[in-house]
Amino acid sequence: MNTSLSGHLTIGLALGLGQFVLMGVIVWRYLVHMRTHVTPVVRGLRGLVRHQESAEHQRAAFEARRAPRGEGFRPW
């Protein structure tokens, strides 16, 4: 680890600096993977949930219009 590569740069220092480079590459690849694989799936699922919620809201509004007024459950 204390072997000099060139000047004051040792093997240990080069490996330590290499960790930062490797971490940057790993973070970059993670972000690319998330953008290309996970984000489209999440957007699709959000669209399905929004569509289902709006359909349920419309169904509830339709049922509220169809229900006879004055009849129903009352609180104790």
Chimera marker file (.cmm) of the C-alpha trace (Angstrom):
<marker_set name="trace">
<marker id="1" x="0.000" y="0.000" z="0.000" r="1" g="1" b="0" radius="0.5"/>
<marker id="2" x="2.939" y="2.293" z="0.627" r="1" g="1" b="0" radius="0.5"/>
<marker id="3" x="4.572" y="1.518" z="-2.701" r="1" g="1" b="0" radius="0.5"/>
<marker id="4" x="4.997" y="4.655" z="-4.759" r="1" g="1" b="0" radius="0.5"/>
<marker id="5" x="3.427" y="4.713" z="-8.219" r="1" g="1" b="0" radius="0.5"/>
<marker id="6" x="4.659" y="8.133" z="-9.303" r="1" g="1" b="0" radius="0.5"/>
<marker id="7" x="5.797" y="10.973" z="-7.083" r="1" g="1" b="0" radius="0.5"/>
<marker id="8" x="3.651" y="11.090" z="-3.950" r="1" g="1" b="0" radius="0.5"/>
<marker id="9" x="0.907" y="8.845" z="-5.382" r="1" g="1" b="0" radius="0.5"/>
<marker id="10" x="0.922" y="5.482" z="-3.626" r="1" g="1" b="0" radius="0.5"/>
<marker id="11" x="-1.075" y="2.334" z="-4.313" r="1" g="1" b="0" radius="0.5"/>
<marker id="12" x="-3.237" y="2.950" z="-1.221" r="1" g="1" b="0" radius="0.5"/>
<marker id="13" x="-4.025" y="6.525" z="-2.262" r="1" g="1" b="0" radius="0.5"/>
<marker id="14" x="-4.845" y="5.398" z="-5.815" r="1" g="1" b="0" radius="0.5"/>
<marker id="15" x="-7.201" y="2.704" z="-4.509" r="1" g="1" b="0" radius="0.5"/>
<marker id="16" x="-8.853" y="5.196" z="-2.149" r="1" g="1" b="0" radius="0.5"/>
<marker id="17" x="-9.446" y="7.670" z="-4.968" r="1" g="1" b="0" radius="0.5"/>
<marker id="18" x="-10.663" y="4.803" z="-7.148" r="1" g="1" b="0" radius="0.5"/>
<marker id="19" x="-13.453" y="4.188" z="-4.624" r="1" g="1" b="0" radius="0.5"/>
<marker id="20" x="-14.892" y="7.639" z="-5.332" r="1" g="1" b="0" radius="0.5"/>
<marker id="21" x="-14.789" y="7.023" z="-9.078" r="1" g="1" b="0" radius="0.5"/>
<marker id="22" x="-16.436" y="3.625" z="-8.665" r="1" g="1" b="0" radius="0.5"/>
<marker id="23" x="-19.136" y="5.110" z="-6.431" r="1" g="1" b="0" radius="0.5"/>
<marker id="24" x="-19.884" y="7.768" z="-9.063" r="1" g="1" b="0" radius="0.5"/>
<marker id="25" x="-20.189" y="5.137" z="-11.790" r="1" g="1" b="0" radius="0.5"/>
<marker id="26" x="-22.495" y="2.990" z="-9.649" r="1" g="1" b="0" radius="0.5"/>
<marker id="27" x="-24.767" y="5.955" z="-8.826" r="1" g="1" b="0" radius="0.5"/>
<marker id="28" x="-24.869" y="6.984" z="-12.485" r="1" g="1" b="0" radius="0.5"/>
<marker id="29" x="-25.841" y="3.444" z="-13.617" r="1" g="1" b="0" radius="0.5"/>
<marker id="30" x="-28.482" y="3.252" z="-10.866" r="1" g="1" b="0" radius="0.5"/>
<marker id="31" x="-30.065" y="6.488" z="-12.065" r="1" g="1" b="0" radius="0.5"/>
<marker id="32" x="-30.025" y="5.310" z="-15.690" r="1" g="1" b="0" radius="0.5"/>
<marker id="33" x="-31.645" y="2.016" z="-14.661" r="1" g="1" b="0" radius="0.5"/>
<marker id="34" x="-34.349" y="3.775" z="-12.647" r="1" g="1" b="0" radius="0.5"/>
<marker id="35" x="-35.143" y="6.166" z="-15.520" r="1" g="1" b="0" radius="0.5"/>
<marker id="36" x="-35.336" y="3.453" z="-18.159" r="1" g="1" b="0" radius="0.5"/>
<marker id="37" x="-36.890" y="0.499" z="-16.307" r="1" g="1" b="0" radius="0.5"/>
<marker id="38" x="-38.668" y="1.581" z="-13.147" r="1" g="1" b="0" radius="0.5"/>
<marker id="39" x="-40.064" y="5.029" z="-13.968" r="1" g="1" b="0" radius="0.5"/>
<marker id="40" x="-42.189" y="3.870" z="-16.958" r="1" g="1" b="0" radius="0.5"/>
<marker id="41" x="-43.716" y="1.113" z="-14.835" r="1" g="1" b="0" radius="0.5"/>
<marker id="42" x="-44.484" y="3.549" z="-12.015" r="1" g="1" b="0" radius="0.5"/>
<marker id="43" x="-46.091" y="6.014" z="-14.438" r="1" g="1" b="0" radius="0.5"/>
<marker id="44" x="-48.256" y="3.239" z="-15.861" r="1" g="1" b="0" radius="0.5"/>
<marker id="45" x="-49.375" y="2.136" z="-12.409" r="1" g="1" b="0" radius="0.5"/>
<marker id="46" x="-50.165" y="5.721" z="-11.414" r="1" g="1" b="0" radius="0.5"/>
<marker id="47" x="-52.257" y="6.103" z="-14.554" r="1" g="1" b="0" radius="0.5"/>
<marker id="48" x="-54.185" y="2.925" z="-13.745" r="1" g="1" b="0" radius="0.5"/>
<marker id="49" x="-54.803" y="4.069" z="-10.172" r="1" g="1" b="0" radius="0.5"/>
<marker id="50" x="-55.995" y="7.502" z="-11.323" r="1" g="1" b="0" radius="0.5"/>
<marker id="51" x="-58.285" y="5.910" z="-13.908" r="1" g="1" b="0" radius="0.5"/>
<marker id="52" x="-59.714" y="3.527" z="-11.309" r="1" g="1" b="0" radius="0.5"/>
<marker id="53" x="-60.225" y="6.345" z="-8.778" r="1" g="1" b="0" radius="0.5"/>
<marker id="54" x="-61.997" y="8.525" z="-11.319" r="1" g="1" b="0" radius="0.5"/>
<marker id="55" x="-64.207" y="5.590" z="-12.378" r="1" g="1" b="0" radius="0.5"/>
<marker id="56" x="-65.120" y="4.935" z="-8.731" r="1" g="1" b="0" radius="0.5"/>
<marker id="57" x="-65.840" y="8.626" z="-8.208" r="1" g="1" b="0" radius="0.5"/>
<marker id="58" x="-68.113" y="8.703" z="-11.256" r="1" g="1" b="0" radius="0.5"/>
<marker id="59" x="-69.853" y="5.502" z="-10.138" r="1" g="1" b="0" radius="0.5"/>
<marker id="60" x="-70.439" y="6.934" z="-6.649" r="1" g="1" b="0" radius="0.5"/>
<marker id="61" x="-71.828" y="10.165" z="-8.110" r="1" g="1" b="0" radius="0.5"/>
<marker id="62" x="-74.149" y="8.167" z="-10.361" r="1" g="1" b="0" radius="0.5"/>
<marker id="63" x="-75.357" y="6.033" z="-7.452" r="1" g="1" b="0" radius="0.5"/>
<marker id="64" x="-75.962" y="9.177" z="-5.364" r="1" g="1" b="0" radius="0.5"/>
<marker id="65" x="-78.197" y="10.568" z="-8.109" r="1" g="1" b="0" radius="0.5"/>
<marker id="66" x="-80.107" y="7.304" z="-8.452" r="1" g="1" b="0" radius="0.5"/>
<marker id="67" x="-80.711" y="6.762" z="-4.731" r="1" g="1" b="0" radius="0.5"/>
<marker id="68" x="-84.074" y="7.903" z="-3.444" r="1" g="1" b="0" radius="0.5"/>
<marker id="69" x="-83.825" y="10.920" z="-1.215" r="1" g="1" b="0" radius="0.5"/>
<marker id="70" x="-84.760" y="10.729" z="2.421" r="1" g="1" b="0" radius="0.5"/>
<marker id="71" x="-84.227" y="6.999" z="2.615" r="1" g="1" b="0" radius="0.5"/>
<marker id="72" x="-81.106" y="5.455" z="3.917" r="1" g="1" b="0" radius="0.5"/>
<marker id="73" x="-79.288" y="4.964" z="7.112" r="1" g="1" b="0" radius="0.5"/>
<marker id="74" x="-79.568" y="7.539" z="9.816" r="1" g="1" b="0" radius="0.5"/>
<marker id="75" x="-77.180" y="8.035" z="12.713" r="1" g="1" b="0" radius="0.5"/>
<marker id="76" x="-78.219" y="6.854" z="16.145" r="1" g="1" b="0" radius="0.5"/>
<link id1="1" id2="2" r="1" g="1" b="0" radius="0.2"/>
<link id1="2" id2="3" r="1" g="1" b="0" radius="0.2"/>
<link id1="3" id2="4" r="1" g="1" b="0" radius="0.2"/>
<link id1="4" id2="5" r="1" g="1" b="0" radius="0.2"/>
<link id1="5" id2="6" r="1" g="1" b="0" radius="0.2"/>
<link id1="6" id2="7" r="1" g="1" b="0" radius="0.2"/>
<link id1="7" id2="8" r="1" g="1" b="0" radius="0.2"/>
<link id1="8" id2="9" r="1" g="1" b="0" radius="0.2"/>
<link id1="9" id2="10" r="1" g="1" b="0" radius="0.2"/>
<link id1="10" id2="11" r="1" g="1" b="0" radius="0.2"/>
<link id1="11" id2="12" r="1" g="1" b="0" radius="0.2"/>
<link id1="12" id2="13" r="1" g="1" b="0" radius="0.2"/>
<link id1="13" id2="14" r="1" g="1" b="0" radius="0.2"/>
<link id1="14" id2="15" r="1" g="1" b="0" radius="0.2"/>
<link id1="15" id2="16" r="1" g="1" b="0" radius="0.2"/>
<link id1="16" id2="17" r="1" g="1" b="0" radius="0.2"/>
<link id1="17" id2="18" r="1" g="1" b="0" radius="0.2"/>
<link id1="18" id2="19" r="1" g="1" b="0" radius="0.2"/>
<link id1="19" id2="20" r="1" g="1" b="0" radius="0.2"/>
<link id1="20" id2="21" r="1" g="1" b="0" radius="0.2"/>
<link id1="21" id2="22" r="1" g="1" b="0" radius="0.2"/>
<link id1="22" id2="23" r="1" g="1" b="0" radius="0.2"/>
<link id1="23" id2="24" r="1" g="1" b="0" radius="0.2"/>
<link id1="24" id2="25" r="1" g="1" b="0" radius="0.2"/>
<link id1="25" id2="26" r="1" g="1" b="0" radius="0.2"/>
<link id1="26" id2="27" r="1" g="1" b="0" radius="0.2"/>
<link id1="27" id2="28" r="1" g="1" b="0" radius="0.2"/>
<link id1="28" id2="29" r="1" g="1" b="0" radius="0.2"/>
<link id1="29" id2="30" r="1" g="1" b="0" radius="0.2"/>
<link id1="30" id2="31" r="1" g="1" b="0" radius="0.2"/>
<link id1="31" id2="32" r="1" g="1" b="0" radius="0.2"/>
<link id1="32" id2="33" r="1" g="1" b="0" radius="0.2"/>
<link id1="33" id2="34" r="1" g="1" b="0" radius="0.2"/>
<link id1="34" id2="35" r="1" g="1" b="0" radius="0.2"/>
<link id1="35" id2="36" r="1" g="1" b="0" radius="0.2"/>
<link id1="36" id2="37" r="1" g="1" b="0" radius="0.2"/>
<link id1="37" id2="38" r="1" g="1" b="0" radius="0.2"/>
<link id1="38" id2="39" r="1" g="1" b="0" radius="0.2"/>
<link id1="39" id2="40" r="1" g="1" b="0" radius="0.2"/>
<link id1="40" id2="41" r="1" g="1" b="0" radius="0.2"/>
<link id1="41" id2="42" r="1" g="1" b="0" radius="0.2"/>
<link id1="42" id2="43" r="1" g="1" b="0" radius="0.2"/>
<link id1="43" id2="44" r="1" g="1" b="0" radius="0.2"/>
<link id1="44" id2="45" r="1" g="1" b="0" radius="0.2"/>
<link id1="45" id2="46" r="1" g="1" b="0" radius="0.2"/>
<link id1="46" id2="47" r="1" g="1" b="0" radius="0.2"/>
<link id1="47" id2="48" r="1" g="1" b="0" radius="0.2"/>
<link id1="48" id2="49" r="1" g="1" b="0" radius="0.2"/>
<link id1="49" id2="50" r="1" g="1" b="0" radius="0.2"/>
<link id1="50" id2="51" r="1" g="1" b="0" radius="0.2"/>
<link id1="51" id2="52" r="1" g="1" b="0" radius="0.2"/>
<link id1="52" id2="53" r="1" g="1" b="0" radius="0.2"/>
<link id1="53" id2="54" r="1" g="1" b="0" radius="0.2"/>
<link id1="54" id2="55" r="1" g="1" b="0" radius="0.2"/>
<link id1="55" id2="56" r="1" g="1" b="0" radius="0.2"/>
<link id1="56" id2="57" r="1" g="1" b="0" radius="0.2"/>
<link id1="57" id2="58" r="1" g="1" b="0" radius="0.2"/>
<link id1="58" id2="59" r="1" g="1" b="0" radius="0.2"/>
<link id1="59" id2="60" r="1" g="1" b="0" radius="0.2"/>
<link id1="60" id2="61" r="1" g="1" b="0" radius="0.2"/>
<link id1="61" id2="62" r="1" g="1" b="0" radius="0.2"/>
<link id1="62" id2="63" r="1" g="1" b="0" radius="0.2"/>
<link id1="63" id2="64" r="1" g="1" b="0" radius="0.2"/>
<link id1="64" id2="65" r="1" g="1" b="0" radius="0.2"/>
<link id1="65" id2="66" r="1" g="1" b="0" radius="0.2"/>
<link id1="66" id2="67" r="1" g="1" b="0" radius="0.2"/>
<link id1="67" id2="68" r="1" g="1" b="0" radius="0.2"/>
<link id1="68" id2="69" r="1" g="1" b="0" radius="0.2"/>
<link id1="69" id2="70" r="1" g="1" b="0" radius="0.2"/>
<link id1="70" id2="71" r="1" g="1" b="0" radius="0.2"/>
<link id1="71" id2="72" r="1" g="1" b="0" radius="0.2"/>
<link id1="72" id2="73" r="1" g="1" b="0" radius="0.2"/>
<link id1="73" id2="74" r="1" g="1" b="0" radius="0.2"/>
<link id1="74" id2="75" r="1" g="1" b="0" radius="0.2"/>
<link id1="75" id2="76" r="1" g="1" b="0" radius="0.2"/>
</marker_set>
